[in-house]
Amino acid sequence: MLPIETGRELWIDAIAQTYSLNPDLVRRLEEEFRALSSQTLEEFVTRRHGELQKHGLRNEAIYRQLQAESELRRYRSPALSLRQVRRIIYG
């Protein structure tokens, strides 16, 4: 069995070669993917709320957007109501 780091490097090399990417870019993408996919539902809603506010969206539109996006995320959780979205953001 290969050590984990060796297996990770083989994976990075394979992706880099297959898609003609720099291995450093593949490493960064993997790290970003892992960080995003390890977020809790609450972390996702809080982070995304701030991002959508910066784009000028108002809260009612943000709540609907977050409700829809939460159903597409990797974690398994029940669908959020608009009230639950508000409560995650404001407590």
Summary of the structure (lengths in Angstrom):
residues: 91
radius of gyration: 17.7
end to end distance: 47.0
largest distance: 52.5
contacts: 201
relative contact order: 0.10
helix: 71%
strand: 0%
